[in-house]
Amino acid sequence: MSEMPGFDSAWTAVAVGREGEPVSSELRPLLEKVYVDILSIPTDLAALKKSLEELLEFLAGRGRTHANCWAVGLFFCLSDGWERDWTDQNLPEEFNDVLAKMGEALHDTVRSPAVAKNFDCLPEQLLAEVKNLQI
């Protein structure tokens, strides 16, 4: 029997260690909150902004690991296992831009930071962008 789409399925698709480094258990609830906020109807943009800030603060600080950044990047790049794809949620363009960047080069944060920085995809760059979002 296949698993129903939802956060558990989406998490399983991305919570894979990288080069022997595990994905942090602290990442799961942060990512789940963003997932729930994106898919809620109607979308509470203030709640989504807050959950994105919390996720990116984690990735910019104690959660800045190769495995964590890869997991988040894949989560937004592939949308595997999502109940509904985040790109179909009619979010404001500024929110879509941040989520798209998270799926672009966030995974380069630890191993190739110059690449991530060039694409404005370092966690601190994304966090600054989220903090400037107008609701």
TORSELUM-207940 format. One record per residue (C-alpha): residue in three letters; x, y, z. Coordinates in nm, 2 decimals, padded with zeros to 4 digits. Each point is the difference from the previous one (the first is absolute). Layout:
BEGIN
+---------+--------+--------+--------+
: residuo :      u :      v :      w :
+---------+--------+--------+--------+
:     Ala :      X :      Y :      Z :
...
+---------+--------+--------+--------+
This chain:
BEGIN
+---------+--------+--------+--------+
: residuo :      u :      v :      w :
+---------+--------+--------+--------+
:     Met :  00.00 :  00.00 :  00.00 :
:     Ser :  00.15 :  00.34 : -00.10 :
:     Glu :  00.01 :  00.29 :  00.25 :
:     Met : -00.25 :  00.28 : -00.04 :
:     Pro :  00.15 :  00.33 : -00.10 :
:     Gly :  00.06 :  00.23 :  00.30 :
:     Phe :  00.28 :  00.14 :  00.21 :
:     Asp :  00.12 : -00.35 :  00.12 :
:     Ser :  00.04 : -00.11 : -00.36 :
:     Ala :  00.17 :  00.33 : -00.10 :
:     Trp :  00.23 : -00.02 :  00.31 :
:     Thr :  00.10 : -00.36 : -00.08 :
:     Ala :  00.09 :  00.10 : -00.36 :
:     Val :  00.26 :  00.26 :  00.13 :
:     Ala :  00.11 : -00.11 :  00.34 :
:     Val :  00.30 : -00.19 : -00.13 :
:     Gly :  00.35 :  00.06 :  00.14 :
:     Arg :  00.27 :  00.14 : -00.21 :
:     Glu :  00.36 : -00.14 :  00.00 :
:     Gly : -00.06 : -00.17 :  00.33 :
:     Glu : -00.16 :  00.31 :  00.16 :
:     Pro : -00.36 : -00.05 :  00.13 :
:     Val : -00.29 :  00.25 : -00.05 :
:     Ser : -00.07 :  00.16 :  00.34 :
:     Ser : -00.31 : -00.11 :  00.19 :
:     Glu : -00.05 :  00.37 :  00.08 :
:     Leu : -00.06 :  00.07 : -00.37 :
:     Arg : -00.31 : -00.21 : -00.03 :
:     Pro : -00.24 :  00.22 :  00.21 :
:     Leu :  00.13 :  00.32 : -00.16 :
:     Leu : -00.05 : -00.14 : -00.35 :
:     Glu : -00.34 : -00.14 :  00.09 :
:     Lys : -00.12 :  00.34 :  00.12 :
:     Val :  00.09 :  00.16 : -00.33 :
:     Tyr : -00.17 : -00.29 : -00.19 :
:     Val : -00.32 :  00.04 :  00.20 :
:     Asp :  00.01 :  00.38 : -00.04 :
:     Ile :  00.04 : -00.02 : -00.37 :
:     Leu : -00.28 : -00.25 : -00.05 :
:     Ser : -00.25 :  00.16 :  00.24 :
:     Ile : -00.31 :  00.14 : -00.16 :
:     Pro : -00.02 :  00.29 :  00.02 :
:     Thr :  00.37 :  00.06 :  00.02 :
:     Asp :  00.10 :  00.20 :  00.31 :
:     Leu :  00.29 :  00.20 : -00.14 :
:     Ala :  00.11 :  00.13 :  00.34 :
:     Ala :  00.02 : -00.36 :  00.14 :
:     Leu :  00.19 : -00.11 : -00.32 :
:     Lys :  00.24 :  00.29 :  00.04 :
:     Lys :  00.06 : -00.09 :  00.36 :
:     Ser :  00.06 : -00.37 : -00.07 :
:     Leu :  00.24 :  00.08 : -00.29 :
:     Glu :  00.19 :  00.24 :  00.23 :
:     Glu :  00.03 : -00.28 :  00.27 :
:     Leu :  00.12 : -00.25 : -00.26 :
:     Leu :  00.25 :  00.23 : -00.15 :
:     Glu :  00.13 :  00.12 :  00.34 :
:     Phe :  00.06 : -00.37 :  00.08 :
:     Leu :  00.19 : -00.05 : -00.33 :
:     Ala :  00.20 :  00.32 :  00.05 :
:     Gly :  00.10 : -00.11 :  00.35 :
:     Arg :  00.03 : -00.33 :  00.18 :
:     Gly : -00.17 : -00.19 : -00.28 :
:     Arg :  00.24 :  00.11 : -00.27 :
:     Thr :  00.11 : -00.35 : -00.12 :
:     His :  00.05 : -00.15 : -00.34 :
:     Ala : -00.28 : -00.26 :  00.06 :
:     Asn : -00.25 :  00.26 :  00.13 :
:     Cys :  00.05 :  00.24 : -00.28 :
:     Trp : -00.02 : -00.28 : -00.26 :
:     Ala : -00.32 : -00.13 :  00.16 :
:     Val : -00.17 :  00.35 : -00.01 :
:     Gly :  00.12 :  00.06 : -00.35 :
:     Leu : -00.14 : -00.33 : -00.12 :
:     Phe : -00.32 :  00.06 :  00.19 :
:     Phe : -00.08 :  00.31 : -00.20 :
:     Cys :  00.17 : -00.10 : -00.33 :
:     Leu : -00.17 : -00.33 : -00.05 :
:     Ser : -00.32 :  00.02 :  00.21 :
:     Asp :  00.01 : -00.38 :  00.02 :
:     Gly : -00.28 : -00.14 :  00.22 :
:     Trp : -00.18 :  00.33 :  00.04 :
:     Glu : -00.38 : -00.01 :  00.03 :
:     Arg : -00.01 :  00.29 : -00.25 :
:     Asp :  00.30 :  00.17 : -00.16 :
:     Trp :  00.10 :  00.33 :  00.16 :
:     Thr :  00.02 :  00.16 : -00.34 :
:     Asp : -00.37 : -00.05 : -00.05 :
:     Gln : -00.10 :  00.19 :  00.32 :
:     Asn : -00.04 :  00.35 : -00.16 :
:     Leu :  00.24 :  00.15 :  00.25 :
:     Pro :  00.11 :  00.36 : -00.05 :
:     Glu :  00.29 :  00.02 : -00.24 :
:     Glu :  00.25 :  00.11 :  00.27 :
:     Phe : -00.08 : -00.32 :  00.20 :
:     Asn :  00.04 : -00.21 : -00.31 :
:     Asp :  00.33 :  00.16 : -00.07 :
:     Val :  00.14 : -00.09 :  00.34 :
:     Leu : -00.13 : -00.36 : -00.02 :
:     Ala :  00.14 : -00.04 : -00.35 :
:     Lys :  00.34 :  00.12 :  00.12 :
:     Met : -00.01 : -00.25 :  00.28 :
:     Gly : -00.02 : -00.27 : -00.26 :
:     Glu :  00.27 :  00.15 : -00.22 :
:     Ala :  00.34 :  00.03 :  00.17 :
:     Leu : -00.07 : -00.03 :  00.38 :
:     His :  00.16 : -00.34 : -00.02 :
:     Asp :  00.33 :  00.16 : -00.09 :
:     Thr :  00.01 :  00.20 :  00.33 :
:     Val :  00.26 : -00.22 :  00.18 :
:     Arg :  00.21 : -00.16 : -00.28 :
:     Ser : -00.01 :  00.29 : -00.25 :
:     Pro : -00.10 :  00.31 :  00.18 :
:     Ala :  00.11 :  00.23 : -00.28 :
:     Val : -00.24 : -00.16 : -00.23 :
:     Ala : -00.29 :  00.03 :  00.24 :
:     Lys :  00.10 :  00.36 :  00.07 :
:     Asn :  00.01 :  00.08 : -00.37 :
:     Phe : -00.36 : -00.12 : -00.04 :
:     Asp : -00.11 :  00.18 :  00.33 :
:     Cys : -00.08 : -00.34 :  00.15 :
:     Leu :  00.20 :  00.00 :  00.32 :
:     Pro : -00.23 : -00.04 :  00.30 :
:     Glu :  00.08 :  00.35 :  00.13 :
:     Gln : -00.07 :  00.15 : -00.35 :
:     Leu : -00.33 : -00.18 : -00.02 :
:     Leu : -00.08 :  00.10 :  00.36 :
:     Ala :  00.06 :  00.37 : -00.08 :
:     Glu : -00.23 : -00.03 : -00.30 :
:     Val : -00.27 : -00.17 :  00.21 :
:     Lys :  00.03 :  00.27 :  00.27 :
:     Asn : -00.06 :  00.26 : -00.27 :
:     Leu : -00.32 : -00.17 : -00.14 :
:     Gln : -00.30 :  00.23 :  00.02 :
:     Ile : -00.32 : -00.15 :  00.12 :
+---------+--------+--------+--------+
